[in-house]
Amino acid sequence: MKPLFVSVGHRVTIADACAYTLHLARDFRQPETTRRADALCRRALKAATL
């Protein structure tokens, strides 16, 4: 399994960051918000190159 790196942010502990990531990444390695953003960007790039 590939590792997923999680880092802390402003007023977020490593335990909270891990918990948030695990909550958002239920079925896939990446959080759903990241997956959706990637899909939207890919769709926009594909449309722009047509």
mmCIF entry with sequence, helices, sheets and N, C-alpha, C, O atoms, coordinates in Angstrom:
data_MODEL
# 
_entry.id   MODEL 
# 
_entity.id                         1 
_entity.type                       polymer 
_entity.pdbx_number_of_molecules   1 
# 
_entity_poly.entity_id                      1 
_entity_poly.type                           'polypeptide(L)' 
_entity_poly.nstd_linkage                   no 
_entity_poly.nstd_monomer                   no 
_entity_poly.pdbx_seq_one_letter_code       MKPLFVSVGHRVTIADACAYTLHLARDFRQPETTRRADALCRRALKAATL 
_entity_poly.pdbx_seq_one_letter_code_can   MKPLFVSVGHRVTIADACAYTLHLARDFRQPETTRRADALCRRALKAATL 
_entity_poly.pdbx_strand_id                 A 
# 
loop_
_entity_poly_seq.entity_id 
_entity_poly_seq.num 
_entity_poly_seq.mon_id 
_entity_poly_seq.hetero 
1 1  MET n 
1 2  LYS n 
1 3  PRO n 
1 4  LEU n 
1 5  PHE n 
1 6  VAL n 
1 7  SER n 
1 8  VAL n 
1 9  GLY n 
1 10 HIS n 
1 11 ARG n 
1 12 VAL n 
1 13 THR n 
1 14 ILE n 
1 15 ALA n 
1 16 ASP n 
1 17 ALA n 
1 18 CYS n 
1 19 ALA n 
1 20 TYR n 
1 21 THR n 
1 22 LEU n 
1 23 HIS n 
1 24 LEU n 
1 25 ALA n 
1 26 ARG n 
1 27 ASP n 
1 28 PHE n 
1 29 ARG n 
1 30 GLN n 
1 31 PRO n 
1 32 GLU n 
1 33 THR n 
1 34 THR n 
1 35 ARG n 
1 36 ARG n 
1 37 ALA n 
1 38 ASP n 
1 39 ALA n 
1 40 LEU n 
1 41 CYS n 
1 42 ARG n 
1 43 ARG n 
1 44 ALA n 
1 45 LEU n 
1 46 LYS n 
1 47 ALA n 
1 48 ALA n 
1 49 THR n 
1 50 LEU n 
# 
_struct_asym.id          A 
_struct_asym.entity_id   1 
# 
loop_
_struct_conf.conf_type_id 
_struct_conf.id 
_struct_conf.pdbx_PDB_helix_id 
_struct_conf.beg_label_comp_id 
_struct_conf.beg_label_asym_id 
_struct_conf.beg_label_seq_id 
_struct_conf.pdbx_beg_PDB_ins_code 
_struct_conf.end_label_comp_id 
_struct_conf.end_label_asym_id 
_struct_conf.end_label_seq_id 
_struct_conf.pdbx_end_PDB_ins_code 
_struct_conf.beg_auth_comp_id 
_struct_conf.beg_auth_asym_id 
_struct_conf.beg_auth_seq_id 
_struct_conf.end_auth_comp_id 
_struct_conf.end_auth_asym_id 
_struct_conf.end_auth_seq_id 
_struct_conf.pdbx_PDB_helix_class 
_struct_conf.details 
_struct_conf.pdbx_PDB_helix_length 
HELX_P HELX_P1 AA1 ILE A 14 ? LEU A 24 ? ILE A 14 LEU A 24 1 ? 11 
HELX_P HELX_P2 AA2 GLU A 32 ? ALA A 48 ? GLU A 32 ALA A 48 1 ? 17 
# 
_struct_conf_type.id          HELX_P 
_struct_conf_type.criteria    ? 
_struct_conf_type.reference   ? 
# 
loop_
_atom_site.group_PDB 
_atom_site.id 
_atom_site.type_symbol 
_atom_site.label_atom_id 
_atom_site.label_alt_id 
_atom_site.label_comp_id 
_atom_site.label_asym_id 
_atom_site.label_entity_id 
_atom_site.label_seq_id 
_atom_site.pdbx_PDB_ins_code 
_atom_site.Cartn_x 
_atom_site.Cartn_y 
_atom_site.Cartn_z 
_atom_site.occupancy 
_atom_site.B_iso_or_equiv 
_atom_site.pdbx_formal_charge 
_atom_site.auth_seq_id 
_atom_site.auth_comp_id 
_atom_site.auth_asym_id 
_atom_site.auth_atom_id 
_atom_site.pdbx_PDB_model_num 
ATOM 1   N N  . MET A 1 1  ? 0.841   -1.175 0.000   1.00 0.00 ? 1  MET A N  1 
ATOM 2   C CA . MET A 1 1  ? 0.000   0.000  0.000   1.00 0.00 ? 1  MET A CA 1 
ATOM 3   C C  . MET A 1 1  ? 0.890   1.243  0.000   1.00 0.00 ? 1  MET A C  1 
ATOM 4   O O  . MET A 1 1  ? 1.896   1.301  0.707   1.00 0.00 ? 1  MET A O  1 
ATOM 5   N N  . LYS A 1 2  ? 0.504   2.232  -0.803  1.00 0.00 ? 2  LYS A N  1 
ATOM 6   C CA . LYS A 1 2  ? 1.261   3.476  -0.868  1.00 0.00 ? 2  LYS A CA 1 
ATOM 7   C C  . LYS A 1 2  ? 0.923   4.339  0.339   1.00 0.00 ? 2  LYS A C  1 
ATOM 8   O O  . LYS A 1 2  ? -0.232  4.397  0.761   1.00 0.00 ? 2  LYS A O  1 
ATOM 9   N N  . PRO A 1 3  ? 1.927   5.009  0.896   1.00 0.00 ? 3  PRO A N  1 
ATOM 10  C CA . PRO A 1 3  ? 1.648   5.876  2.055   1.00 0.00 ? 3  PRO A CA 1 
ATOM 11  C C  . PRO A 1 3  ? 0.914   7.137  1.631   1.00 0.00 ? 3  PRO A C  1 
ATOM 12  O O  . PRO A 1 3  ? 1.030   7.597  0.495   1.00 0.00 ? 3  PRO A O  1 
ATOM 13  N N  . LEU A 1 4  ? 0.174   7.671  2.552   1.00 0.00 ? 4  LEU A N  1 
ATOM 14  C CA . LEU A 1 4  ? -0.502  8.950  2.360   1.00 0.00 ? 4  LEU A CA 1 
ATOM 15  C C  . LEU A 1 4  ? 0.041   9.884  3.429   1.00 0.00 ? 4  LEU A C  1 
ATOM 16  O O  . LEU A 1 4  ? -0.083  9.600  4.620   1.00 0.00 ? 4  LEU A O  1 
ATOM 17  N N  . PHE A 1 5  ? 0.635   10.984 3.022   1.00 0.00 ? 5  PHE A N  1 
ATOM 18  C CA . PHE A 1 5  ? 1.258   11.897 3.961   1.00 0.00 ? 5  PHE A CA 1 
ATOM 19  C C  . PHE A 1 5  ? 0.247   12.935 4.435   1.00 0.00 ? 5  PHE A C  1 
ATOM 20  O O  . PHE A 1 5  ? -0.431  13.570 3.627   1.00 0.00 ? 5  PHE A O  1 
ATOM 21  N N  . VAL A 1 6  ? 0.157   13.096 5.729   1.00 0.00 ? 6  VAL A N  1 
ATOM 22  C CA . VAL A 1 6  ? -0.754  14.054 6.355   1.00 0.00 ? 6  VAL A CA 1 
ATOM 23  C C  . VAL A 1 6  ? 0.090   14.996 7.196   1.00 0.00 ? 6  VAL A C  1 
ATOM 24  O O  . VAL A 1 6  ? 0.969   14.559 7.939   1.00 0.00 ? 6  VAL A O  1 
ATOM 25  N N  . SER A 1 7  ? -0.178  16.290 7.077   1.00 0.00 ? 7  SER A N  1 
ATOM 26  C CA . SER A 1 7  ? 0.580   17.243 7.884   1.00 0.00 ? 7  SER A CA 1 
ATOM 27  C C  . SER A 1 7  ? -0.379  18.145 8.651   1.00 0.00 ? 7  SER A C  1 
ATOM 28  O O  . SER A 1 7  ? -1.550  18.286 8.300   1.00 0.00 ? 7  SER A O  1 
ATOM 29  N N  . VAL A 1 8  ? 0.143   18.735 9.683   1.00 0.00 ? 8  VAL A N  1 
ATOM 30  C CA . VAL A 1 8  ? -0.666  19.615 10.530  1.00 0.00 ? 8  VAL A CA 1 
ATOM 31  C C  . VAL A 1 8  ? -0.781  20.980 9.869   1.00 0.00 ? 8  VAL A C  1 
ATOM 32  O O  . VAL A 1 8  ? 0.001   21.337 8.988   1.00 0.00 ? 8  VAL A O  1 
ATOM 33  N N  . GLY A 1 9  ? -1.765  21.724 10.314  1.00 0.00 ? 9  GLY A N  1 
ATOM 34  C CA . GLY A 1 9  ? -1.967  23.079 9.822   1.00 0.00 ? 9  GLY A CA 1 
ATOM 35  C C  . GLY A 1 9  ? -2.187  24.011 10.990  1.00 0.00 ? 9  GLY A C  1 
ATOM 36  O O  . GLY A 1 9  ? -1.901  23.662 12.135  1.00 0.00 ? 9  GLY A O  1 
ATOM 37  N N  . HIS A 1 10 ? -2.692  25.190 10.707  1.00 0.00 ? 10 HIS A N  1 
ATOM 38  C CA . HIS A 1 10 ? -2.940  26.183 11.746  1.00 0.00 ? 10 HIS A CA 1 
ATOM 39  C C  . HIS A 1 10 ? -3.999  25.666 12.707  1.00 0.00 ? 10 HIS A C  1 
ATOM 40  O O  . HIS A 1 10 ? -5.134  25.408 12.306  1.00 0.00 ? 10 HIS A O  1 
ATOM 41  N N  . ARG A 1 11 ? -3.637  25.517 13.949  1.00 0.00 ? 11 ARG A N  1 
ATOM 42  C CA . ARG A 1 11 ? -4.533  25.079 15.031  1.00 0.00 ? 11 ARG A CA 1 
ATOM 43  C C  . ARG A 1 11 ? -5.141  23.694 14.790  1.00 0.00 ? 11 ARG A C  1 
ATOM 44  O O  . ARG A 1 11 ? -6.256  23.414 15.231  1.00 0.00 ? 11 ARG A O  1 
ATOM 45  N N  . VAL A 1 12 ? -4.390  22.819 14.079  1.00 0.00 ? 12 VAL A N  1 
ATOM 46  C CA . VAL A 1 12 ? -4.828  21.436 13.841  1.00 0.00 ? 12 VAL A CA 1 
ATOM 47  C C  . VAL A 1 12 ? -3.706  20.518 14.304  1.00 0.00 ? 12 VAL A C  1 
ATOM 48  O O  . VAL A 1 12 ? -2.562  20.654 13.870  1.00 0.00 ? 12 VAL A O  1 
ATOM 49  N N  . THR A 1 13 ? -4.037  19.589 15.181  1.00 0.00 ? 13 THR A N  1 
ATOM 50  C CA . THR A 1 13 ? -3.036  18.640 15.657  1.00 0.00 ? 13 THR A CA 1 
ATOM 51  C C  . THR A 1 13 ? -2.876  17.511 14.643  1.00 0.00 ? 13 THR A C  1 
ATOM 52  O O  . THR A 1 13 ? -3.716  17.342 13.759  1.00 0.00 ? 13 THR A O  1 
ATOM 53  N N  . ILE A 1 14 ? -1.815  16.753 14.770  1.00 0.00 ? 14 ILE A N  1 
ATOM 54  C CA . ILE A 1 14 ? -1.599  15.624 13.866  1.00 0.00 ? 14 ILE A CA 1 
ATOM 55  C C  . ILE A 1 14 ? -2.717  14.589 14.033  1.00 0.00 ? 14 ILE A C  1 
ATOM 56  O O  . ILE A 1 14 ? -3.138  13.970 13.055  1.00 0.00 ? 14 ILE A O  1 
ATOM 57  N N  . ALA A 1 15 ? -3.195  14.399 15.256  1.00 0.00 ? 15 ALA A N  1 
ATOM 58  C CA . ALA A 1 15 ? -4.287  13.445 15.488  1.00 0.00 ? 15 ALA A CA 1 
ATOM 59  C C  . ALA A 1 15 ? -5.565  13.905 14.783  1.00 0.00 ? 15 ALA A C  1 
ATOM 60  O O  . ALA A 1 15 ? -6.266  13.097 14.175  1.00 0.00 ? 15 ALA A O  1 
ATOM 61  N N  . ASP A 1 16 ? -5.865  15.199 14.865  1.00 0.00 ? 16 ASP A N  1 
ATOM 62  C CA . ASP A 1 16 ? -7.049  15.725 14.180  1.00 0.00 ? 16 ASP A CA 1 
ATOM 63  C C  . ASP A 1 16 ? -6.891  15.654 12.665  1.00 0.00 ? 16 ASP A C  1 
ATOM 64  O O  . ASP A 1 16 ? -7.838  15.307 11.958  1.00 0.00 ? 16 ASP A O  1 
ATOM 65  N N  . ALA A 1 17 ? -5.703  15.981 12.164  1.00 0.00 ? 17 ALA A N  1 
ATOM 66  C CA . ALA A 1 17 ? -5.458  15.930 10.724  1.00 0.00 ? 17 ALA A CA 1 
ATOM 67  C C  . ALA A 1 17 ? -5.634  14.504 10.205  1.00 0.00 ? 17 ALA A C  1 
ATOM 68  O O  . ALA A 1 17 ? -6.212  14.300 9.138   1.00 0.00 ? 17 ALA A O  1 
ATOM 69  N N  . CYS A 1 18 ? -5.142  13.525 10.948  1.00 0.00 ? 18 CYS A N  1 
ATOM 70  C CA . CYS A 1 18 ? -5.310  12.118 10.558  1.00 0.00 ? 18 CYS A CA 1 
ATOM 71  C C  . CYS A 1 18 ? -6.780  11.716 10.594  1.00 0.00 ? 18 CYS A C  1 
ATOM 72  O O  . CYS A 1 18 ? -7.267  11.040 9.689   1.00 0.00 ? 18 CYS A O  1 
ATOM 73  N N  . ALA A 1 19 ? -7.476  12.130 11.635  1.00 0.00 ? 19 ALA A N  1 
ATOM 74  C CA . ALA A 1 19 ? -8.896  11.787 11.761  1.00 0.00 ? 19 ALA A CA 1 
ATOM 75  C C  . ALA A 1 19 ? -9.707  12.404 10.621  1.00 0.00 ? 19 ALA A C  1 
ATOM 76  O O  . ALA A 1 19 ? -10.571 11.738 10.052  1.00 0.00 ? 19 ALA A O  1 
ATOM 77  N N  . TYR A 1 20 ? -9.441  13.663 10.281  1.00 0.00 ? 20 TYR A N  1 
ATOM 78  C CA . TYR A 1 20 ? -10.149 14.309 9.182   1.00 0.00 ? 20 TYR A CA 1 
ATOM 79  C C  . TYR A 1 20 ? -9.879  13.577 7.868   1.00 0.00 ? 20 TYR A C  1 
ATOM 80  O O  . TYR A 1 20 ? -10.798 13.318 7.090   1.00 0.00 ? 20 TYR A O  1 
ATOM 81  N N  . THR A 1 21 ? -8.612  13.248 7.633   1.00 0.00 ? 21 THR A N  1 
ATOM 82  C CA . THR A 1 21 ? -8.237  12.571 6.393   1.00 0.00 ? 21 THR A CA 1 
ATOM 83  C C  . THR A 1 21 ? -8.895  11.206 6.288   1.00 0.00 ? 21 THR A C  1 
ATOM 84  O O  . THR A 1 21 ? -9.419  10.847 5.233   1.00 0.00 ? 21 THR A O  1 
ATOM 85  N N  . LEU A 1 22 ? -8.871  10.446 7.370   1.00 0.00 ? 22 LEU A N  1 
ATOM 86  C CA . LEU A 1 22 ? -9.515  9.129  7.350   1.00 0.00 ? 22 LEU A CA 1 
ATOM 87  C C  . LEU A 1 22 ? -11.018 9.238  7.144   1.00 0.00 ? 22 LEU A C  1 
ATOM 88  O O  . LEU A 1 22 ? -11.620 8.389  6.488   1.00 0.00 ? 22 LEU A O  1 
ATOM 89  N N  . HIS A 1 23 ? -11.617 10.266 7.695   1.00 0.00 ? 23 HIS A N  1 
ATOM 90  C CA . HIS A 1 23 ? -13.057 10.470 7.521   1.00 0.00 ? 23 HIS A CA 1 
ATOM 91  C C  . HIS A 1 23 ? -13.389 10.818 6.071   1.00 0.00 ? 23 HIS A C  1 
ATOM 92  O O  . HIS A 1 23 ? -14.393 10.350 5.535   1.00 0.00 ? 23 HIS A O  1 
ATOM 93  N N  . LEU A 1 24 ? -12.549 11.637 5.437   1.00 0.00 ? 24 LEU A N  1 
ATOM 94  C CA . LEU A 1 24 ? -12.806 12.073 4.071   1.00 0.00 ? 24 LEU A CA 1 
ATOM 95  C C  . LEU A 1 24 ? -12.345 11.072 3.018   1.00 0.00 ? 24 LEU A C  1 
ATOM 96  O O  . LEU A 1 24 ? -12.776 11.149 1.867   1.00 0.00 ? 24 LEU A O  1 
ATOM 97  N N  . ALA A 1 25 ? -11.481 10.137 3.390   1.00 0.00 ? 25 ALA A N  1 
ATOM 98  C CA . ALA A 1 25 ? -10.939 9.164  2.435   1.00 0.00 ? 25 ALA A CA 1 
ATOM 99  C C  . ALA A 1 25 ? -11.450 7.767  2.777   1.00 0.00 ? 25 ALA A C  1 
ATOM 100 O O  . ALA A 1 25 ? -10.659 6.868  3.061   1.00 0.00 ? 25 ALA A O  1 
ATOM 101 N N  . ARG A 1 26 ? -12.744 7.585  2.752   1.00 0.00 ? 26 ARG A N  1 
ATOM 102 C CA . ARG A 1 26 ? -13.334 6.306  3.147   1.00 0.00 ? 26 ARG A CA 1 
ATOM 103 C C  . ARG A 1 26 ? -13.080 5.198  2.130   1.00 0.00 ? 26 ARG A C  1 
ATOM 104 O O  . ARG A 1 26 ? -12.643 4.107  2.494   1.00 0.00 ? 26 ARG A O  1 
ATOM 105 N N  . ASP A 1 27 ? -13.352 5.474  0.859   1.00 0.00 ? 27 ASP A N  1 
ATOM 106 C CA . ASP A 1 27 ? -13.279 4.428  -0.158  1.00 0.00 ? 27 ASP A CA 1 
ATOM 107 C C  . ASP A 1 27 ? -12.041 4.493  -1.029  1.00 0.00 ? 27 ASP A C  1 
ATOM 108 O O  . ASP A 1 27 ? -11.708 3.521  -1.706  1.00 0.00 ? 27 ASP A O  1 
ATOM 109 N N  . PHE A 1 28 ? -11.354 5.628  -1.021  1.00 0.00 ? 28 PHE A N  1 
ATOM 110 C CA . PHE A 1 28 ? -10.205 5.826  -1.887  1.00 0.00 ? 28 PHE A CA 1 
ATOM 111 C C  . PHE A 1 28 ? -9.030  6.359  -1.077  1.00 0.00 ? 28 PHE A C  1 
ATOM 112 O O  . PHE A 1 28 ? -9.193  6.802  0.060   1.00 0.00 ? 28 PHE A O  1 
ATOM 113 N N  . ARG A 1 29 ? -7.850  6.309  -1.676  1.00 0.00 ? 29 ARG A N  1 
ATOM 114 C CA . ARG A 1 29 ? -6.642  6.752  -0.985  1.00 0.00 ? 29 ARG A CA 1 
ATOM 115 C C  . ARG A 1 29 ? -6.664  8.258  -0.738  1.00 0.00 ? 29 ARG A C  1 
ATOM 116 O O  . ARG A 1 29 ? -6.237  8.724  0.318   1.00 0.00 ? 29 ARG A O  1 
ATOM 117 N N  . GLN A 1 30 ? -7.158  9.012  -1.705  1.00 0.00 ? 30 GLN A N  1 
ATOM 118 C CA . GLN A 1 30 ? -7.208  10.464 -1.564  1.00 0.00 ? 30 GLN A CA 1 
ATOM 119 C C  . GLN A 1 30 ? -8.546  10.893 -0.992  1.00 0.00 ? 30 GLN A C  1 
ATOM 120 O O  . GLN A 1 30 ? -9.560  10.236 -1.223  1.00 0.00 ? 30 GLN A O  1 
ATOM 121 N N  . PRO A 1 31 ? -8.558  11.985 -0.250  1.00 0.00 ? 31 PRO A N  1 
ATOM 122 C CA . PRO A 1 31 ? -9.830  12.513 0.242   1.00 0.00 ? 31 PRO A CA 1 
ATOM 123 C C  . PRO A 1 31 ? -10.757 12.862 -0.918  1.00 0.00 ? 31 PRO A C  1 
ATOM 124 O O  . PRO A 1 31 ? -10.298 13.231 -1.999  1.00 0.00 ? 31 PRO A O  1 
ATOM 125 N N  . GLU A 1 32 ? -12.046 12.744 -0.691  1.00 0.00 ? 32 GLU A N  1 
ATOM 126 C CA . GLU A 1 32 ? -13.030 12.993 -1.749  1.00 0.00 ? 32 GLU A CA 1 
ATOM 127 C C  . GLU A 1 32 ? -12.917 14.407 -2.316  1.00 0.00 ? 32 GLU A C  1 
ATOM 128 O O  . GLU A 1 32 ? -13.100 14.608 -3.517  1.00 0.00 ? 32 GLU A O  1 
ATOM 129 N N  . THR A 1 33 ? -12.619 15.380 -1.469  1.00 0.00 ? 33 THR A N  1 
ATOM 130 C CA . THR A 1 33 ? -12.486 16.758 -1.961  1.00 0.00 ? 33 THR A CA 1 
ATOM 131 C C  . THR A 1 33 ? -11.343 16.873 -2.970  1.00 0.00 ? 33 THR A C  1 
ATOM 132 O O  . THR A 1 33 ? -11.476 17.577 -3.972  1.00 0.00 ? 33 THR A O  1 
ATOM 133 N N  . THR A 1 34 ? -10.235 16.200 -2.724  1.00 0.00 ? 34 THR A N  1 
ATOM 134 C CA . THR A 1 34 ? -9.095  16.216 -3.641  1.00 0.00 ? 34 THR A CA 1 
ATOM 135 C C  . THR A 1 34 ? -9.445  15.481 -4.931  1.00 0.00 ? 34 THR A C  1 
ATOM 136 O O  . THR A 1 34 ? -9.098  15.938 -6.020  1.00 0.00 ? 34 THR A O  1 
ATOM 137 N N  . ARG A 1 35 ? -10.124 14.353 -4.814  1.00 0.00 ? 35 ARG A N  1 
ATOM 138 C CA . ARG A 1 35 ? -10.526 13.581 -5.999  1.00 0.00 ? 35 ARG A CA 1 
ATOM 139 C C  . ARG A 1 35 ? -11.453 14.396 -6.895  1.00 0.00 ? 35 ARG A C  1 
ATOM 140 O O  . ARG A 1 35 ? -11.301 14.390 -8.117  1.00 0.00 ? 35 ARG A O  1 
ATOM 141 N N  . ARG A 1 36 ? -12.412 15.097 -6.292  1.00 0.00 ? 36 ARG A N  1 
ATOM 142 C CA . ARG A 1 36 ? -13.352 15.896 -7.085  1.00 0.00 ? 36 ARG A CA 1 
ATOM 143 C C  . ARG A 1 36 ? -12.653 17.071 -7.762  1.00 0.00 ? 36 ARG A C  1 
ATOM 144 O O  . ARG A 1 36 ? -12.922 17.372 -8.925  1.00 0.00 ? 36 ARG A O  1 
ATOM 145 N N  . ALA A 1 37 ? -11.761 17.731 -7.038  1.00 0.00 ? 37 ALA A N  1 
ATOM 146 C CA . ALA A 1 37 ? -11.014 18.851 -7.618  1.00 0.00 ? 37 ALA A CA 1 
ATOM 147 C C  . ALA A 1 37 ? -10.164 18.366 -8.791  1.00 0.00 ? 37 ALA A C  1 
ATOM 148 O O  . ALA A 1 37 ? -10.097 19.035 -9.822  1.00 0.00 ? 37 ALA A O  1 
ATOM 149 N N  . ASP A 1 38 ? -9.523  17.223 -8.648  1.00 0.00 ? 38 ASP A N  1 
ATOM 150 C CA . ASP A 1 38 ? -8.704  16.663 -9.718  1.00 0.00 ? 38 ASP A CA 1 
ATOM 151 C C  . ASP A 1 38 ? -9.567  16.334 -10.931 1.00 0.00 ? 38 ASP A C  1 
ATOM 152 O O  . ASP A 1 38 ? -9.177  16.620 -12.063 1.00 0.00 ? 38 ASP A O  1 
ATOM 153 N N  . ALA A 1 39 ? -10.736 15.734 -10.706 1.00 0.00 ? 39 ALA A N  1 
ATOM 154 C CA . ALA A 1 39 ? -11.627 15.382 -11.813 1.00 0.00 ? 39 ALA A CA 1 
ATOM 155 C C  . ALA A 1 39 ? -12.105 16.629 -12.554 1.00 0.00 ? 39 ALA A C  1 
ATOM 156 O O  . ALA A 1 39 ? -12.162 16.638 -13.784 1.00 0.00 ? 39 ALA A O  1 
ATOM 157 N N  . LEU A 1 40 ? -12.450 17.682 -11.808 1.00 0.00 ? 40 LEU A N  1 
ATOM 158 C CA . LEU A 1 40 ? -12.892 18.924 -12.441 1.00 0.00 ? 40 LEU A CA 1 
ATOM 159 C C  . LEU A 1 40 ? -11.776 19.552 -13.274 1.00 0.00 ? 40 LEU A C  1 
ATOM 160 O O  . LEU A 1 40 ? -12.022 20.022 -14.384 1.00 0.00 ? 40 LEU A O  1 
ATOM 161 N N  . CYS A 1 41 ? -10.565 19.563 -12.751 1.00 0.00 ? 41 CYS A N  1 
ATOM 162 C CA . CYS A 1 41 ? -9.428  20.132 -13.480 1.00 0.00 ? 41 CYS A CA 1 
ATOM 163 C C  . CYS A 1 41 ? -9.147  19.342 -14.749 1.00 0.00 ? 41 CYS A C  1 
ATOM 164 O O  . CYS A 1 41 ? -8.908  19.925 -15.807 1.00 0.00 ? 41 CYS A O  1 
ATOM 165 N N  . ARG A 1 42 ? -9.173  18.025 -14.649 1.00 0.00 ? 42 ARG A N  1 
ATOM 166 C CA . ARG A 1 42 ? -8.928  17.188 -15.826 1.00 0.00 ? 42 ARG A CA 1 
ATOM 167 C C  . ARG A 1 42 ? -9.996  17.407 -16.891 1.00 0.00 ? 42 ARG A C  1 
ATOM 168 O O  . ARG A 1 42 ? -9.690  17.469 -18.081 1.00 0.00 ? 42 ARG A O  1 
ATOM 169 N N  . ARG A 1 43 ? -11.246 17.523 -16.460 1.00 0.00 ? 43 ARG A N  1 
ATOM 170 C CA . ARG A 1 43 ? -12.344 17.771 -17.396 1.00 0.00 ? 43 ARG A CA 1 
ATOM 171 C C  . ARG A 1 43 ? -12.175 19.132 -18.081 1.00 0.00 ? 43 ARG A C  1 
ATOM 172 O O  . ARG A 1 43 ? -12.401 19.254 -19.285 1.00 0.00 ? 43 ARG A O  1 
ATOM 173 N N  . ALA A 1 44 ? -11.780 20.148 -17.316 1.00 0.00 ? 44 ALA A N  1 
ATOM 174 C CA . ALA A 1 44 ? -11.589 21.481 -17.883 1.00 0.00 ? 44 ALA A CA 1 
ATOM 175 C C  . ALA A 1 44 ? -10.410 21.491 -18.870 1.00 0.00 ? 44 ALA A C  1 
ATOM 176 O O  . ALA A 1 44 ? -10.495 22.116 -19.928 1.00 0.00 ? 44 ALA A O  1 
ATOM 177 N N  . LEU A 1 45 ? -9.332  20.815 -18.533 1.00 0.00 ? 45 LEU A N  1 
ATOM 178 C CA . LEU A 1 45 ? -8.183  20.741 -19.446 1.00 0.00 ? 45 LEU A CA 1 
ATOM 179 C C  . LEU A 1 45 ? -8.543  20.019 -20.733 1.00 0.00 ? 45 LEU A C  1 
ATOM 180 O O  . LEU A 1 45 ? -8.138  20.429 -21.821 1.00 0.00 ? 45 LEU A O  1 
ATOM 181 N N  . LYS A 1 46 ? -9.304  18.946 -20.603 1.00 0.00 ? 46 LYS A N  1 
ATOM 182 C CA . LYS A 1 46 ? -9.723  18.183 -21.786 1.00 0.00 ? 46 LYS A CA 1 
ATOM 183 C C  . LYS A 1 46 ? -10.600 19.049 -22.684 1.00 0.00 ? 46 LYS A C  1 
ATOM 184 O O  . LYS A 1 46 ? -10.442 19.047 -23.904 1.00 0.00 ? 46 LYS A O  1 
ATOM 185 N N  . ALA A 1 47 ? -11.532 19.794 -22.072 1.00 0.00 ? 47 ALA A N  1 
ATOM 186 C CA . ALA A 1 47 ? -12.419 20.662 -22.844 1.00 0.00 ? 47 ALA A CA 1 
ATOM 187 C C  . ALA A 1 47 ? -11.640 21.802 -23.510 1.00 0.00 ? 47 ALA A C  1 
ATOM 188 O O  . ALA A 1 47 ? -11.989 22.226 -24.611 1.00 0.00 ? 47 ALA A O  1 
ATOM 189 N N  . ALA A 1 48 ? -10.607 22.290 -22.861 1.00 0.00 ? 48 ALA A N  1 
ATOM 190 C CA . ALA A 1 48 ? -9.826  23.400 -23.395 1.00 0.00 ? 48 ALA A CA 1 
ATOM 191 C C  . ALA A 1 48 ? -8.959  22.969 -24.581 1.00 0.00 ? 48 ALA A C  1 
ATOM 192 O O  . ALA A 1 48 ? -8.608  23.803 -25.416 1.00 0.00 ? 48 ALA A O  1 
ATOM 193 N N  . THR A 1 49 ? -8.614  21.702 -24.668 1.00 0.00 ? 49 THR A N  1 
ATOM 194 C CA . THR A 1 49 ? -7.739  21.228 -25.726 1.00 0.00 ? 49 THR A CA 1 
ATOM 195 C C  . THR A 1 49 ? -8.504  20.720 -26.944 1.00 0.00 ? 49 THR A C  1 
ATOM 196 O O  . THR A 1 49 ? -7.890  20.321 -27.933 1.00 0.00 ? 49 THR A O  1 
ATOM 197 N N  . LEU A 1 50 ? -9.815  20.731 -26.886 1.00 0.00 ? 50 LEU A N  1 
ATOM 198 C CA . LEU A 1 50 ? -10.621 20.254 -28.012 1.00 0.00 ? 50 LEU A CA 1 
ATOM 199 C C  . LEU A 1 50 ? -10.689 21.233 -29.128 1.00 0.00 ? 50 LEU A C  1 
ATOM 200 O O  . LEU A 1 50 ? -11.332 20.969 -30.144 1.00 0.00 ? 50 LEU A O  1 
# 
